[in-house]
Structure formats: C-alpha cells, structure tokens
Amino acid sequence: MAHTSFPSDLIRAQREWNRTYEALAQRPRHTAALRRRLQELSSRLVAHPFWETAAGRSPAARVELRRQAKAEEAA
C-alpha cells in the first residue's frame, strides 16, 4: 500500500486532523473549538471522493493515509 498516491487535499486534511487531535489532548479545558474542528475535519476525511475509487476501497488505504501524513509532518 505504500505506493498509493493520495490527493493533496486529503493528506492536508489528515495532517490538520493530527495537529488538532494533539492540541486537544494537551488542553484539559476550553476545548469546544478544538472538538468542533476535529468533527469538521473528520467529516471532510470520511466524505472525500477518494474513498470511492478502487485504491480507496481497501481498508489499508486509511492506515496508509495516516502513515503518510505523519511521515510528512516528521519531515
């Protein structure tokens, strides 16, 4: 699955989701805006048209998306 080419907007949304999740985990209070943002990004990720393609139908594709997004953040 490492050769899957994800659309740039999908990777960007996953990276934003990761950052928002980390920010939410670090704040014990005043998290409403972060929770709303996480819900918005989750909806964007789930409803992305890529998941309707042959490459996106594999359950491993979602795992690979998260892996690639984390690798880009680390770089």
PDB file of N, CA, C and O in Angstrom:
ATOM      1  N   MET A   1       0.818  -1.198   0.000  1.00  0.00           N
ATOM      2  CA  MET A   1       0.000   0.000   0.000  1.00  0.00           C
ATOM      3  C   MET A   1       0.859   1.258   0.000  1.00  0.00           C
ATOM      4  O   MET A   1       0.321   2.354  -0.157  1.00  0.00           O
ATOM      5  N   ALA A   2       2.128   1.146   0.165  1.00  0.00           N
ATOM      6  CA  ALA A   2       2.998   2.308   0.271  1.00  0.00           C
ATOM      7  C   ALA A   2       3.022   3.138  -1.007  1.00  0.00           C
ATOM      8  O   ALA A   2       3.446   4.293  -0.970  1.00  0.00           O
ATOM      9  N   HIS A   3       2.585   2.589  -2.127  1.00  0.00           N
ATOM     10  CA  HIS A   3       2.642   3.311  -3.383  1.00  0.00           C
ATOM     11  C   HIS A   3       1.347   4.049  -3.699  1.00  0.00           C
ATOM     12  O   HIS A   3       1.204   4.597  -4.793  1.00  0.00           O
ATOM     13  N   THR A   4       0.419   4.073  -2.780  1.00  0.00           N
ATOM     14  CA  THR A   4      -0.840   4.777  -3.006  1.00  0.00           C
ATOM     15  C   THR A   4      -0.577   6.271  -3.085  1.00  0.00           C
ATOM     16  O   THR A   4       0.105   6.844  -2.236  1.00  0.00           O
ATOM     17  N   SER A   5      -1.124   6.882  -4.107  1.00  0.00           N
ATOM     18  CA  SER A   5      -0.988   8.317  -4.286  1.00  0.00           C
ATOM     19  C   SER A   5      -2.286   8.970  -3.825  1.00  0.00           C
ATOM     20  O   SER A   5      -3.326   8.841  -4.471  1.00  0.00           O
ATOM     21  N   PHE A   6      -2.210   9.663  -2.712  1.00  0.00           N
ATOM     22  CA  PHE A   6      -3.388  10.326  -2.161  1.00  0.00           C
ATOM     23  C   PHE A   6      -3.469  11.753  -2.689  1.00  0.00           C
ATOM     24  O   PHE A   6      -2.439  12.386  -2.923  1.00  0.00           O
ATOM     25  N   PRO A   7      -4.682  12.264  -2.879  1.00  0.00           N
ATOM     26  CA  PRO A   7      -4.823  13.667  -3.276  1.00  0.00           C
ATOM     27  C   PRO A   7      -4.240  14.582  -2.195  1.00  0.00           C
ATOM     28  O   PRO A   7      -4.319  14.281  -1.004  1.00  0.00           O
ATOM     29  N   SER A   8      -3.666  15.681  -2.620  1.00  0.00           N
ATOM     30  CA  SER A   8      -3.011  16.580  -1.660  1.00  0.00           C
ATOM     31  C   SER A   8      -3.990  17.146  -0.633  1.00  0.00           C
ATOM     32  O   SER A   8      -3.619  17.342   0.524  1.00  0.00           O
ATOM     33  N   ASP A   9      -5.231  17.410  -1.034  1.00  0.00           N
ATOM     34  CA  ASP A   9      -6.192  17.937  -0.063  1.00  0.00           C
ATOM     35  C   ASP A   9      -6.556  16.902   0.996  1.00  0.00           C
ATOM     36  O   ASP A   9      -6.863  17.261   2.133  1.00  0.00           O
ATOM     37  N   LEU A  10      -6.525  15.640   0.636  1.00  0.00           N
ATOM     38  CA  LEU A  10      -6.816  14.581   1.607  1.00  0.00           C
ATOM     39  C   LEU A  10      -5.669  14.449   2.618  1.00  0.00           C
ATOM     40  O   LEU A  10      -5.910  14.299   3.816  1.00  0.00           O
ATOM     41  N   ILE A  11      -4.453  14.505   2.143  1.00  0.00           N
ATOM     42  CA  ILE A  11      -3.299  14.446   3.055  1.00  0.00           C
ATOM     43  C   ILE A  11      -3.285  15.679   3.949  1.00  0.00           C
ATOM     44  O   ILE A  11      -3.020  15.572   5.147  1.00  0.00           O
ATOM     45  N   ARG A  12      -3.568  16.840   3.383  1.00  0.00           N
ATOM     46  CA  ARG A  12      -3.604  18.071   4.174  1.00  0.00           C
ATOM     47  C   ARG A  12      -4.667  17.983   5.275  1.00  0.00           C
ATOM     48  O   ARG A  12      -4.419  18.387   6.411  1.00  0.00           O
ATOM     49  N   ALA A  13      -5.842  17.457   4.942  1.00  0.00           N
ATOM     50  CA  ALA A  13      -6.901  17.306   5.945  1.00  0.00           C
ATOM     51  C   ALA A  13      -6.480  16.338   7.047  1.00  0.00           C
ATOM     52  O   ALA A  13      -6.775  16.570   8.219  1.00  0.00           O
ATOM     53  N   GLN A  14      -5.792  15.253   6.680  1.00  0.00           N
ATOM     54  CA  GLN A  14      -5.326  14.300   7.688  1.00  0.00           C
ATOM     55  C   GLN A  14      -4.271  14.942   8.589  1.00  0.00           C
ATOM     56  O   GLN A  14      -4.266  14.711   9.798  1.00  0.00           O
ATOM     57  N   ARG A  15      -3.389  15.739   8.014  1.00  0.00           N
ATOM     58  CA  ARG A  15      -2.370  16.422   8.816  1.00  0.00           C
ATOM     59  C   ARG A  15      -3.018  17.410   9.776  1.00  0.00           C
ATOM     60  O   ARG A  15      -2.620  17.494  10.938  1.00  0.00           O
ATOM     61  N   GLU A  16      -4.014  18.163   9.303  1.00  0.00           N
ATOM     62  CA  GLU A  16      -4.736  19.099  10.167  1.00  0.00           C
ATOM     63  C   GLU A  16      -5.458  18.349  11.282  1.00  0.00           C
ATOM     64  O   GLU A  16      -5.492  18.808  12.424  1.00  0.00           O
ATOM     65  N   TRP A  17      -6.034  17.195  10.950  1.00  0.00           N
ATOM     66  CA  TRP A  17      -6.710  16.373  11.948  1.00  0.00           C
ATOM     67  C   TRP A  17      -5.715  15.939  13.030  1.00  0.00           C
ATOM     68  O   TRP A  17      -6.010  16.016  14.222  1.00  0.00           O
ATOM     69  N   ASN A  18      -4.530  15.481  12.598  1.00  0.00           N
ATOM     70  CA  ASN A  18      -3.499  15.051  13.554  1.00  0.00           C
ATOM     71  C   ASN A  18      -3.111  16.191  14.490  1.00  0.00           C
ATOM     72  O   ASN A  18      -3.028  16.004  15.704  1.00  0.00           O
ATOM     73  N   ARG A  19      -2.874  17.367  13.925  1.00  0.00           N
ATOM     74  CA  ARG A  19      -2.471  18.525  14.749  1.00  0.00           C
ATOM     75  C   ARG A  19      -3.590  18.928  15.712  1.00  0.00           C
ATOM     76  O   ARG A  19      -3.327  19.242  16.873  1.00  0.00           O
ATOM     77  N   THR A  20      -4.818  18.920  15.239  1.00  0.00           N
ATOM     78  CA  THR A  20      -5.945  19.281  16.093  1.00  0.00           C
ATOM     79  C   THR A  20      -6.111  18.272  17.217  1.00  0.00           C
ATOM     80  O   THR A  20      -6.370  18.652  18.359  1.00  0.00           O
ATOM     81  N   TYR A  21      -5.967  16.993  16.904  1.00  0.00           N
ATOM     82  CA  TYR A  21      -6.083  15.947  17.916  1.00  0.00           C
ATOM     83  C   TYR A  21      -4.997  16.111  18.983  1.00  0.00           C
ATOM     84  O   TYR A  21      -5.269  15.985  20.177  1.00  0.00           O
ATOM     85  N   GLU A  22      -3.782  16.389  18.552  1.00  0.00           N
ATOM     86  CA  GLU A  22      -2.684  16.590  19.512  1.00  0.00           C
ATOM     87  C   GLU A  22      -2.948  17.804  20.395  1.00  0.00           C
ATOM     88  O   GLU A  22      -2.710  17.752  21.602  1.00  0.00           O
ATOM     89  N   ALA A  23      -3.437  18.892  19.812  1.00  0.00           N
ATOM     90  CA  ALA A  23      -3.752  20.087  20.592  1.00  0.00           C
ATOM     91  C   ALA A  23      -4.862  19.798  21.600  1.00  0.00           C
ATOM     92  O   ALA A  23      -4.808  20.265  22.738  1.00  0.00           O
ATOM     93  N   LEU A  24      -5.849  19.041  21.191  1.00  0.00           N
ATOM     94  CA  LEU A  24      -6.950  18.682  22.085  1.00  0.00           C
ATOM     95  C   LEU A  24      -6.457  17.820  23.235  1.00  0.00           C
ATOM     96  O   LEU A  24      -6.910  17.983  24.369  1.00  0.00           O
ATOM     97  N   ALA A  25      -5.542  16.911  22.961  1.00  0.00           N
ATOM     98  CA  ALA A  25      -5.009  16.030  24.002  1.00  0.00           C
ATOM     99  C   ALA A  25      -4.180  16.791  25.034  1.00  0.00           C
ATOM    100  O   ALA A  25      -4.043  16.347  26.174  1.00  0.00           O
ATOM    101  N   GLN A  26      -3.631  17.933  24.636  1.00  0.00           N
ATOM    102  CA  GLN A  26      -2.774  18.700  25.538  1.00  0.00           C
ATOM    103  C   GLN A  26      -3.532  19.720  26.370  1.00  0.00           C
ATOM    104  O   GLN A  26      -2.973  20.267  27.320  1.00  0.00           O
ATOM    105  N   ARG A  27      -4.781  19.990  26.042  1.00  0.00           N
ATOM    106  CA  ARG A  27      -5.566  21.006  26.757  1.00  0.00           C
ATOM    107  C   ARG A  27      -6.662  20.345  27.587  1.00  0.00           C
ATOM    108  O   ARG A  27      -7.549  19.696  27.034  1.00  0.00           O
ATOM    109  N   PRO A  28      -6.608  20.502  28.890  1.00  0.00           N
ATOM    110  CA  PRO A  28      -7.653  19.894  29.723  1.00  0.00           C
ATOM    111  C   PRO A  28      -8.968  20.687  29.730  1.00  0.00           C
ATOM    112  O   PRO A  28     -10.020  20.126  30.038  1.00  0.00           O
ATOM    113  N   ARG A  29      -8.919  21.990  29.392  1.00  0.00           N
ATOM    114  CA  ARG A  29     -10.130  22.816  29.434  1.00  0.00           C
ATOM    115  C   ARG A  29     -10.236  23.666  28.187  1.00  0.00           C
ATOM    116  O   ARG A  29      -9.284  23.795  27.417  1.00  0.00           O
ATOM    117  N   HIS A  30     -11.419  24.247  28.001  1.00  0.00           N
ATOM    118  CA  HIS A  30     -11.677  25.158  26.890  1.00  0.00           C
ATOM    119  C   HIS A  30     -11.385  24.475  25.545  1.00  0.00           C
ATOM    120  O   HIS A  30     -10.610  24.968  24.725  1.00  0.00           O
ATOM    121  N   THR A  31     -12.015  23.364  25.362  1.00  0.00           N
ATOM    122  CA  THR A  31     -11.722  22.558  24.174  1.00  0.00           C
ATOM    123  C   THR A  31     -12.845  22.542  23.131  1.00  0.00           C
ATOM    124  O   THR A  31     -12.750  21.820  22.139  1.00  0.00           O
ATOM    125  N   ALA A  32     -13.880  23.309  23.340  1.00  0.00           N
ATOM    126  CA  ALA A  32     -15.040  23.257  22.432  1.00  0.00           C
ATOM    127  C   ALA A  32     -14.653  23.546  20.986  1.00  0.00           C
ATOM    128  O   ALA A  32     -15.078  22.834  20.077  1.00  0.00           O
ATOM    129  N   ALA A  33     -13.860  24.572  20.772  1.00  0.00           N
ATOM    130  CA  ALA A  33     -13.472  24.920  19.398  1.00  0.00           C
ATOM    131  C   ALA A  33     -12.638  23.811  18.763  1.00  0.00           C
ATOM    132  O   ALA A  33     -12.797  23.507  17.580  1.00  0.00           O
ATOM    133  N   LEU A  34     -11.757  23.214  19.546  1.00  0.00           N
ATOM    134  CA  LEU A  34     -10.940  22.123  19.019  1.00  0.00           C
ATOM    135  C   LEU A  34     -11.796  20.897  18.699  1.00  0.00           C
ATOM    136  O   LEU A  34     -11.572  20.228  17.690  1.00  0.00           O
ATOM    137  N   ARG A  35     -12.766  20.604  19.548  1.00  0.00           N
ATOM    138  CA  ARG A  35     -13.644  19.459  19.286  1.00  0.00           C
ATOM    139  C   ARG A  35     -14.484  19.686  18.045  1.00  0.00           C
ATOM    140  O   ARG A  35     -14.692  18.760  17.261  1.00  0.00           O
ATOM    141  N   ARG A  36     -14.972  20.907  17.852  1.00  0.00           N
ATOM    142  CA  ARG A  36     -15.736  21.225  16.633  1.00  0.00           C
ATOM    143  C   ARG A  36     -14.854  21.089  15.399  1.00  0.00           C
ATOM    144  O   ARG A  36     -15.290  20.558  14.377  1.00  0.00           O
ATOM    145  N   ARG A  37     -13.618  21.567  15.491  1.00  0.00           N
ATOM    146  CA  ARG A  37     -12.686  21.466  14.369  1.00  0.00           C
ATOM    147  C   ARG A  37     -12.389  20.002  14.044  1.00  0.00           C
ATOM    148  O   ARG A  37     -12.314  19.622  12.875  1.00  0.00           O
ATOM    149  N   LEU A  38     -12.222  19.187  15.081  1.00  0.00           N
ATOM    150  CA  LEU A  38     -11.948  17.762  14.876  1.00  0.00           C
ATOM    151  C   LEU A  38     -13.134  17.082  14.190  1.00  0.00           C
ATOM    152  O   LEU A  38     -12.940  16.241  13.313  1.00  0.00           O
ATOM    153  N   GLN A  39     -14.344  17.435  14.579  1.00  0.00           N
ATOM    154  CA  GLN A  39     -15.534  16.875  13.937  1.00  0.00           C
ATOM    155  C   GLN A  39     -15.629  17.309  12.473  1.00  0.00           C
ATOM    156  O   GLN A  39     -15.965  16.506  11.603  1.00  0.00           O
ATOM    157  N   GLU A  40     -15.330  18.582  12.210  1.00  0.00           N
ATOM    158  CA  GLU A  40     -15.366  19.084  10.837  1.00  0.00           C
ATOM    159  C   GLU A  40     -14.340  18.355   9.963  1.00  0.00           C
ATOM    160  O   GLU A  40     -14.652  17.949   8.843  1.00  0.00           O
ATOM    161  N   LEU A  41     -13.127  18.191  10.472  1.00  0.00           N
ATOM    162  CA  LEU A  41     -12.087  17.505   9.710  1.00  0.00           C
ATOM    163  C   LEU A  41     -12.416  16.029   9.526  1.00  0.00           C
ATOM    164  O   LEU A  41     -12.152  15.463   8.466  1.00  0.00           O
ATOM    165  N   SER A  42     -12.985  15.406  10.544  1.00  0.00           N
ATOM    166  CA  SER A  42     -13.379  14.000  10.434  1.00  0.00           C
ATOM    167  C   SER A  42     -14.416  13.822   9.330  1.00  0.00           C
ATOM    168  O   SER A  42     -14.341  12.875   8.547  1.00  0.00           O
ATOM    169  N   SER A  43     -15.374  14.725   9.269  1.00  0.00           N
ATOM    170  CA  SER A  43     -16.399  14.661   8.216  1.00  0.00           C
ATOM    171  C   SER A  43     -15.783  14.842   6.844  1.00  0.00           C
ATOM    172  O   SER A  43     -16.148  14.149   5.894  1.00  0.00           O
ATOM    173  N   ARG A  44     -14.840  15.781   6.739  1.00  0.00           N
ATOM    174  CA  ARG A  44     -14.173  16.022   5.458  1.00  0.00           C
ATOM    175  C   ARG A  44     -13.386  14.787   5.018  1.00  0.00           C
ATOM    176  O   ARG A  44     -13.388  14.429   3.840  1.00  0.00           O
ATOM    177  N   LEU A  45     -12.718  14.145   5.965  1.00  0.00           N
ATOM    178  CA  LEU A  45     -11.932  12.953   5.644  1.00  0.00           C
ATOM    179  C   LEU A  45     -12.824  11.794   5.190  1.00  0.00           C
ATOM    180  O   LEU A  45     -12.540  11.141   4.186  1.00  0.00           O
ATOM    181  N   VAL A  46     -13.878  11.551   5.918  1.00  0.00           N
ATOM    182  CA  VAL A  46     -14.755  10.414   5.626  1.00  0.00           C
ATOM    183  C   VAL A  46     -15.490  10.594   4.301  1.00  0.00           C
ATOM    184  O   VAL A  46     -15.700   9.624   3.573  1.00  0.00           O
ATOM    185  N   ALA A  47     -15.882  11.828   3.984  1.00  0.00           N
ATOM    186  CA  ALA A  47     -16.683  12.081   2.792  1.00  0.00           C
ATOM    187  C   ALA A  47     -15.846  12.365   1.546  1.00  0.00           C
ATOM    188  O   ALA A  47     -16.401  12.687   0.495  1.00  0.00           O
ATOM    189  N   HIS A  48     -14.542  12.254   1.644  1.00  0.00           N
ATOM    190  CA  HIS A  48     -13.700  12.585   0.492  1.00  0.00           C
ATOM    191  C   HIS A  48     -13.962  11.600  -0.647  1.00  0.00           C
ATOM    192  O   HIS A  48     -14.095  10.400  -0.408  1.00  0.00           O
ATOM    193  N   PRO A  49     -14.038  12.096  -1.873  1.00  0.00           N
ATOM    194  CA  PRO A  49     -14.312  11.230  -3.037  1.00  0.00           C
ATOM    195  C   PRO A  49     -13.258  10.148  -3.287  1.00  0.00           C
ATOM    196  O   PRO A  49     -13.545   9.165  -3.971  1.00  0.00           O
ATOM    197  N   PHE A  50     -12.069  10.306  -2.759  1.00  0.00           N
ATOM    198  CA  PHE A  50     -11.020   9.304  -2.969  1.00  0.00           C
ATOM    199  C   PHE A  50     -11.469   7.925  -2.493  1.00  0.00           C
ATOM    200  O   PHE A  50     -11.096   6.913  -3.086  1.00  0.00           O
ATOM    201  N   TRP A  51     -12.260   7.878  -1.436  1.00  0.00           N
ATOM    202  CA  TRP A  51     -12.663   6.587  -0.860  1.00  0.00           C
ATOM    203  C   TRP A  51     -13.600   5.815  -1.786  1.00  0.00           C
ATOM    204  O   TRP A  51     -13.844   4.630  -1.562  1.00  0.00           O
ATOM    205  N   GLU A  52     -14.122   6.464  -2.811  1.00  0.00           N
ATOM    206  CA  GLU A  52     -14.986   5.794  -3.790  1.00  0.00           C
ATOM    207  C   GLU A  52     -14.195   5.175  -4.931  1.00  0.00           C
ATOM    208  O   GLU A  52     -14.757   4.436  -5.739  1.00  0.00           O
ATOM    209  N   THR A  53     -12.898   5.463  -5.010  1.00  0.00           N
ATOM    210  CA  THR A  53     -12.065   4.913  -6.081  1.00  0.00           C
ATOM    211  C   THR A  53     -11.603   3.504  -5.704  1.00  0.00           C
ATOM    212  O   THR A  53     -11.743   3.086  -4.555  1.00  0.00           O
ATOM    213  N   ALA A  54     -11.060   2.787  -6.668  1.00  0.00           N
ATOM    214  CA  ALA A  54     -10.568   1.430  -6.406  1.00  0.00           C
ATOM    215  C   ALA A  54      -9.463   1.442  -5.351  1.00  0.00           C
ATOM    216  O   ALA A  54      -9.436   0.580  -4.473  1.00  0.00           O
ATOM    217  N   ALA A  55      -8.558   2.407  -5.430  1.00  0.00           N
ATOM    218  CA  ALA A  55      -7.460   2.487  -4.463  1.00  0.00           C
ATOM    219  C   ALA A  55      -7.962   2.822  -3.061  1.00  0.00           C
ATOM    220  O   ALA A  55      -7.358   2.409  -2.072  1.00  0.00           O
ATOM    221  N   GLY A  56      -9.048   3.559  -2.971  1.00  0.00           N
ATOM    222  CA  GLY A  56      -9.576   3.976  -1.677  1.00  0.00           C
ATOM    223  C   GLY A  56     -10.470   2.958  -1.003  1.00  0.00           C
ATOM    224  O   GLY A  56     -10.787   3.110   0.176  1.00  0.00           O
ATOM    225  N   ARG A  57     -10.880   1.936  -1.708  1.00  0.00           N
ATOM    226  CA  ARG A  57     -11.796   0.950  -1.124  1.00  0.00           C
ATOM    227  C   ARG A  57     -11.106  -0.008  -0.162  1.00  0.00           C
ATOM    228  O   ARG A  57     -11.773  -0.661   0.641  1.00  0.00           O
ATOM    229  N   SER A  58      -9.812  -0.100  -0.230  1.00  0.00           N
ATOM    230  CA  SER A  58      -9.073  -1.003   0.647  1.00  0.00           C
ATOM    231  C   SER A  58      -9.023  -0.431   2.062  1.00  0.00           C
ATOM    232  O   SER A  58      -8.736   0.753   2.235  1.00  0.00           O
ATOM    233  N   PRO A  59      -9.298  -1.252   3.075  1.00  0.00           N
ATOM    234  CA  PRO A  59      -9.178  -0.780   4.452  1.00  0.00           C
ATOM    235  C   PRO A  59      -7.761  -0.297   4.780  1.00  0.00           C
ATOM    236  O   PRO A  59      -7.576   0.577   5.627  1.00  0.00           O
ATOM    237  N   ALA A  60      -6.778  -0.866   4.110  1.00  0.00           N
ATOM    238  CA  ALA A  60      -5.394  -0.470   4.352  1.00  0.00           C
ATOM    239  C   ALA A  60      -5.114   0.947   3.854  1.00  0.00           C
ATOM    240  O   ALA A  60      -4.132   1.562   4.269  1.00  0.00           O
ATOM    241  N   ALA A  61      -5.954   1.466   2.980  1.00  0.00           N
ATOM    242  CA  ALA A  61      -5.734   2.810   2.445  1.00  0.00           C
ATOM    243  C   ALA A  61      -5.830   3.855   3.552  1.00  0.00           C
ATOM    244  O   ALA A  61      -5.053   4.810   3.564  1.00  0.00           O
ATOM    245  N   ARG A  62      -6.759   3.693   4.472  1.00  0.00           N
ATOM    246  CA  ARG A  62      -6.903   4.669   5.571  1.00  0.00           C
ATOM    247  C   ARG A  62      -5.683   4.636   6.488  1.00  0.00           C
ATOM    248  O   ARG A  62      -5.221   5.677   6.957  1.00  0.00           O
ATOM    249  N   VAL A  63      -5.176   3.454   6.735  1.00  0.00           N
ATOM    250  CA  VAL A  63      -3.972   3.321   7.551  1.00  0.00           C
ATOM    251  C   VAL A  63      -2.793   3.970   6.840  1.00  0.00           C
ATOM    252  O   VAL A  63      -1.996   4.672   7.462  1.00  0.00           O
ATOM    253  N   GLU A  64      -2.687   3.736   5.550  1.00  0.00           N
ATOM    254  CA  GLU A  64      -1.587   4.309   4.770  1.00  0.00           C
ATOM    255  C   GLU A  64      -1.689   5.832   4.725  1.00  0.00           C
ATOM    256  O   GLU A  64      -0.663   6.513   4.760  1.00  0.00           O
ATOM    257  N   LEU A  65      -2.890   6.376   4.649  1.00  0.00           N
ATOM    258  CA  LEU A  65      -3.064   7.826   4.673  1.00  0.00           C
ATOM    259  C   LEU A  65      -2.514   8.400   5.969  1.00  0.00           C
ATOM    260  O   LEU A  65      -1.771   9.381   5.949  1.00  0.00           O
ATOM    261  N   ARG A  66      -2.873   7.794   7.094  1.00  0.00           N
ATOM    262  CA  ARG A  66      -2.371   8.275   8.387  1.00  0.00           C
ATOM    263  C   ARG A  66      -0.853   8.168   8.458  1.00  0.00           C
ATOM    264  O   ARG A  66      -0.189   9.055   8.994  1.00  0.00           O
ATOM    265  N   ARG A  67      -0.298   7.070   7.913  1.00  0.00           N
ATOM    266  CA  ARG A  67       1.144   6.889   7.950  1.00  0.00           C
ATOM    267  C   ARG A  67       1.851   7.939   7.109  1.00  0.00           C
ATOM    268  O   ARG A  67       2.851   8.514   7.539  1.00  0.00           O
ATOM    269  N   GLN A  68       1.338   8.188   5.920  1.00  0.00           N
ATOM    270  CA  GLN A  68       1.968   9.191   5.046  1.00  0.00           C
ATOM    271  C   GLN A  68       1.853  10.585   5.619  1.00  0.00           C
ATOM    272  O   GLN A  68       2.789  11.377   5.509  1.00  0.00           O
ATOM    273  N   ALA A  69       0.731  10.900   6.225  1.00  0.00           N
ATOM    274  CA  ALA A  69       0.557  12.233   6.823  1.00  0.00           C
ATOM    275  C   ALA A  69       1.540  12.427   7.969  1.00  0.00           C
ATOM    276  O   ALA A  69       2.139  13.494   8.096  1.00  0.00           O
ATOM    277  N   LYS A  70       1.712  11.408   8.803  1.00  0.00           N
ATOM    278  CA  LYS A  70       2.682  11.509   9.905  1.00  0.00           C
ATOM    279  C   LYS A  70       4.106  11.617   9.380  1.00  0.00           C
ATOM    280  O   LYS A  70       4.917  12.356   9.939  1.00  0.00           O
ATOM    281  N   ALA A  71       4.418  10.892   8.318  1.00  0.00           N
ATOM    282  CA  ALA A  71       5.761  10.953   7.739  1.00  0.00           C
ATOM    283  C   ALA A  71       6.037  12.356   7.191  1.00  0.00           C
ATOM    284  O   ALA A  71       7.152  12.860   7.327  1.00  0.00           O
ATOM    285  N   GLU A  72       5.049  12.981   6.582  1.00  0.00           N
ATOM    286  CA  GLU A  72       5.231  14.337   6.069  1.00  0.00           C
ATOM    287  C   GLU A  72       5.416  15.332   7.194  1.00  0.00           C
ATOM    288  O   GLU A  72       6.201  16.272   7.071  1.00  0.00           O
ATOM    289  N   GLU A  73       4.700  15.136   8.290  1.00  0.00           N
ATOM    290  CA  GLU A  73       4.845  16.040   9.442  1.00  0.00           C
ATOM    291  C   GLU A  73       6.235  15.916  10.050  1.00  0.00           C
ATOM    292  O   GLU A  73       6.817  16.909  10.487  1.00  0.00           O
ATOM    293  N   ALA A  74       6.759  14.716  10.077  1.00  0.00           N
ATOM    294  CA  ALA A  74       8.080  14.492  10.654  1.00  0.00           C
ATOM    295  C   ALA A  74       9.193  15.066   9.780  1.00  0.00           C
ATOM    296  O   ALA A  74      10.264  15.420  10.273  1.00  0.00           O
ATOM    297  N   ALA A  75       8.925  15.152   8.479  1.00  0.00           N
ATOM    298  CA  ALA A  75       9.967  15.644   7.547  1.00  0.00           C
ATOM    299  C   ALA A  75      10.138  17.146   7.598  1.00  0.00           C
ATOM    300  O   ALA A  75      10.969  17.698   6.877  1.00  0.00           O
TER     301      ALA A  75
END
